[in-house]
């Protein structure tokens, strides 16, 4: 596998962390991830950022759990101390699945999950319907980020396009997810009128025709979605867990962290803050809100440096 290692200067026995990128085409090379890894290394951490091909291709698959686990094992062997695993967005949920796996748990000393999911099927249905159940039995209604429908349209393109146009349709959707909208439109122009109409509807947010198709696909893949969700395995996570979530996250709602905290039965520290967007500190955060985030991260860093 590909990975990048960030070493703190002047420390020969630094505590170690596996930092896992979220869904992004650049993977371990994403600029914000690299800057964050450098900042963590500057605090005295040895940071490994593995490249997860499925996440870089906008897919959430069990193969990512294997790769996170191998990364933790490799870093554990190198440092001879338990390591932390930190995941951003959907990678946060995958890190918790990894920590629950008996093959990898001995190498992992703590988990930090930012904007993580508890149940991927529940989050997927939220992204399609704008509503999601909370642990308290209420139904949270929130306008979902349009990115979510595009993400699952890309994943289940075979159900949306004629067989000959599945791959061209995926290419167009991939460009759109990358933010390269001109290339996406160029690709669409090469497709049939039906394929082009489907793409235009998705890009315009007119999802009436595709939503029933996507919901059927999710229902048919329930077992696969559960396999990459920490919900059923949280009782097996024995290490300390830190959970951070944006109060107004429209990709993975903060109710997912509430579900995670419930499943962990108090074996975690939780921060749900308006200062956090999806996986980044919001530009509109107040100084007091930023201080709260900084104090939470300080607790995490103190544990990392104590861990053996």
Secondary structure, 3 states (H helix, E strand, C coil): CCEEEECCCCCCCCCEEEEECCCCCCHHHCHHHHHHHHHHHHCCCEEEEECCHHHHCCCCCCHHHHHHHHHHHHHHHHHCCCEEEEEECHHHHHHHHHHHCCCCHHHEEEEEEECCCCCHHHHHHHHHHCEEECCCCCEEECCCCCHHHHHHHHHCHHHCCCHHHHHHHHHHHHHHHHCCHHHHHHHHHCCCHHHHHHHHHHHCCCCHHHHHHHHHHHHHCHHHHHHCCHHHHHHHCCCEEEEEEECCCCCCCCHHHHHHHHHHCCCEEEEEECCECCCCECCCCCHHHHHHHHHHHHHHHHHHHHCC
